[in-house]
Amino acid sequence: MADNRHHVQNGNGNGLTAILGAGSLGRLWAALLPTGTTAFIPRQHDPEENKPDVTYRFQGRHGRQYPVTIPSLDWTTQHPDALIVTTKAGDTLSALEAILPNLKPTVPVVLFQNGMGSQQAVAERWPDRPIMAASTTEGANRPDNNTTVHAGQGETWVGGLTHSASPLVTNVVNQLEASGLVIHEEPEILKRLWSKLIINAGINPYTAILDCTNGDILDAPLFRDTIRQLCLELAEVMHLEGLPPRSPDDMQSQIEAVARNTAKNTSSMCSDVRRGKPTEIDYINGYIVSRARAHNLPAPVNQMLTKRVKLRTTKPHEPQSDTPGAI
Ligand SMILES: NC(=O)c1ccc[n+]([C@@H]2O[C@H](COP(=O)([O-])OP(=O)(O)OC[C@H]3O[C@@H](n4cnc5c(N)ncnc54)[C@H](OP(=O)(O)O)[C@@H]3O)[C@@H](O)[C@H]2O)c1
């Protein structure tokens, strides 16, 4: 199916979604939302400059491939009804600093970053804007520059982080549902982000350090020797952060079950290390370390994993072909 997306809507209630971050997840949303309702916001916003369209092949869940062309947002004529932010956690604040002055202060901003810390930084920086966070188990990757693959079917939860966001969550959920993906309103989005953080903290750093798929961590001595203590640290920090109690045993069982169920997947962190790209470790295990520190607690396993992942990213690696999933 040829897909010409040049007739993009003007917004103002028509459901125009602007996407900041034309990577795997941004391209997934752009491909699945209805034709003509999305536009990418280019990296360096310059209203005078003509930005090229983003063109790629999209492979859906059933293997069907089709070409997609998404235009760049024209700030002079288009007014997004929502902004979804699909940059990596470490890029998010600076990316938004560059573009938010152009966006009406009432437009919802939906943050899709994994981990924790970047969402709070954005909500604190713009407390009067409707800032939302999303947690998704959808998986997308780019096996090459021209192809985006919907690698794992999941679900997405959206909830408000700032006061003015809450009344707008339903509208945003309706707007995103036009993609055909499963989207839920989540009144307790921080709790949900923590649930995903537990899984990410218990799988991603091990795969990145051991350079292996999710399933291969389960028998590795590094994992077996430290996972119990990692879960104890998570439970303590969550308790001190005022979250509902979670038993370390339950967390460990859940981490191991996800590693088993996604045994053949390569985590995004392992993939980032292999490609020599910055990882999101500061927003996963590094976030646990910083919250532990705020409560005068040590978090030695999270600290050791953070340090070892960072050591891996300072060394060059051969690019490898892999299939990162949603973890
Ligand atoms: N992929 C998934 O399946 C998935 C699932 C759940 C959650 N997530 C989360 O979603 C976020 C994005 O993941 P991803 O896999 O899509 O990462 P990605 O492929 O690296 O995409 C991030 C994109 O953001 C762009 N970007 C960075 N700074 C920018 C700026 N200042 N202005 C405009 N664009 C900018 C990057 O451009 P360059 O390439 O030029 O740097 C890149 O295209 C991460 O936090 C990830 O953990 C991803």
Ligand as a Chemical Component Dictionary entry (heavy atoms), coordinates in Angstrom:
data_LIG
# 
_chem_comp.id                   LIG 
_chem_comp.type                 NON-POLYMER 
_chem_comp.pdbx_formal_charge   0 
_chem_comp.three_letter_code    LIG 
# 
loop_
_chem_comp_atom.comp_id 
_chem_comp_atom.atom_id 
_chem_comp_atom.alt_atom_id 
_chem_comp_atom.type_symbol 
_chem_comp_atom.charge 
_chem_comp_atom.model_Cartn_x 
_chem_comp_atom.model_Cartn_y 
_chem_comp_atom.model_Cartn_z 
_chem_comp_atom.pdbx_ordinal 
LIG N1  N1  N 0  11.526 1.066  20.831 1  
LIG C1  C1  C 0  10.690 0.501  21.684 2  
LIG O1  O1  O 0  10.169 -0.583 21.427 3  
LIG C2  C2  C 0  10.341 1.168  22.994 4  
LIG C3  C3  C 0  9.362  0.564  23.812 5  
LIG C4  C4  C 0  9.030  1.173  25.019 6  
LIG C5  C5  C 0  9.657  2.335  25.400 7  
LIG N2  N2  N 1  10.609 2.891  24.595 8  
LIG C6  C6  C 0  11.248 4.116  25.052 9  
LIG O2  O2  O 0  10.974 5.145  24.100 10 
LIG C7  C7  C 0  12.094 6.040  23.989 11 
LIG C8  C8  C 0  12.547 6.071  22.541 12 
LIG O3  O3  O 0  12.989 4.773  22.191 13 
LIG P1  P1  P 0  13.410 4.407  20.695 14 
LIG O4  O4  O 0  13.693 2.955  20.700 15 
LIG O5  O5  O -1 12.435 4.949  19.733 16 
LIG O6  O6  O 0  14.794 5.214  20.582 17 
LIG P2  P2  P 0  15.531 5.708  19.264 18 
LIG O7  O7  O 0  15.246 4.764  18.158 19 
LIG O8  O8  O 0  16.945 5.999  19.639 20 
LIG O9  O9  O 0  14.775 7.069  18.918 21 
LIG C9  C9  C 0  15.005 8.286  19.570 22 
LIG C10 C10 C 0  14.933 9.354  18.501 23 
LIG O10 O10 O 0  14.980 10.649 19.107 24 
LIG C11 C11 C 0  15.723 11.483 18.243 25 
LIG N3  N3  N 0  16.188 12.675 18.951 26 
LIG C12 C12 C 0  17.143 12.784 19.902 27 
LIG N4  N4  N 0  17.265 14.066 20.293 28 
LIG C13 C13 C 0  16.376 14.800 19.564 29 
LIG C14 C14 C 0  16.038 16.162 19.501 30 
LIG N5  N5  N 0  16.666 17.067 20.272 31 
LIG N6  N6  N 0  15.054 16.561 18.651 32 
LIG C15 C15 C 0  14.431 15.669 17.850 33 
LIG N7  N7  N 0  14.717 14.327 17.854 34 
LIG C16 C16 C 0  15.684 13.907 18.704 35 
LIG C17 C17 C 0  16.859 10.587 17.798 36 
LIG O11 O11 O 0  17.504 11.126 16.678 37 
LIG P3  P3  P 0  18.993 10.587 16.291 38 
LIG O12 O12 O 0  18.809 9.187  15.832 39 
LIG O13 O13 O 0  19.377 11.543 15.236 40 
LIG O14 O14 O 0  19.801 10.697 17.543 41 
LIG C18 C18 C 0  16.100 9.296  17.501 42 
LIG O15 O15 O 0  15.571 9.320  16.187 43 
LIG C19 C19 C 0  13.149 5.470  24.944 44 
LIG O16 O16 O 0  13.060 6.104  26.195 45 
LIG C20 C20 C 0  12.767 4.011  25.087 46 
LIG O17 O17 O 0  13.210 3.443  26.298 47 
LIG C21 C21 C 0  10.970 2.341  23.398 48 
# 
loop_
_chem_comp_bond.comp_id 
_chem_comp_bond.atom_id_1 
_chem_comp_bond.atom_id_2 
_chem_comp_bond.value_order 
_chem_comp_bond.pdbx_ordinal 
LIG N1  C1  SING 1  
LIG C1  O1  DOUB 2  
LIG C1  C2  SING 3  
LIG C2  C3  SING 4  
LIG C2  C21 DOUB 5  
LIG C3  C4  DOUB 6  
LIG C4  C5  SING 7  
LIG C5  N2  DOUB 8  
LIG N2  C6  SING 9  
LIG N2  C21 SING 10 
LIG C6  O2  SING 11 
LIG C6  C20 SING 12 
LIG O2  C7  SING 13 
LIG C7  C8  SING 14 
LIG C7  C19 SING 15 
LIG C8  O3  SING 16 
LIG O3  P1  SING 17 
LIG P1  O4  DOUB 18 
LIG P1  O5  SING 19 
LIG P1  O6  SING 20 
LIG O6  P2  SING 21 
LIG P2  O7  DOUB 22 
LIG P2  O8  SING 23 
LIG P2  O9  SING 24 
LIG O9  C9  SING 25 
LIG C9  C10 SING 26 
LIG C10 O10 SING 27 
LIG C10 C18 SING 28 
LIG O10 C11 SING 29 
LIG C11 N3  SING 30 
LIG C11 C17 SING 31 
LIG N3  C12 SING 32 
LIG N3  C16 SING 33 
LIG C12 N4  DOUB 34 
LIG N4  C13 SING 35 
LIG C13 C14 SING 36 
LIG C13 C16 DOUB 37 
LIG C14 N5  SING 38 
LIG C14 N6  DOUB 39 
LIG N6  C15 SING 40 
LIG C15 N7  DOUB 41 
LIG N7  C16 SING 42 
LIG C17 O11 SING 43 
LIG C17 C18 SING 44 
LIG O11 P3  SING 45 
LIG P3  O12 DOUB 46 
LIG P3  O13 SING 47 
LIG P3  O14 SING 48 
LIG C18 O15 SING 49 
LIG C19 O16 SING 50 
LIG C19 C20 SING 51 
LIG C20 O17 SING 52 
# 
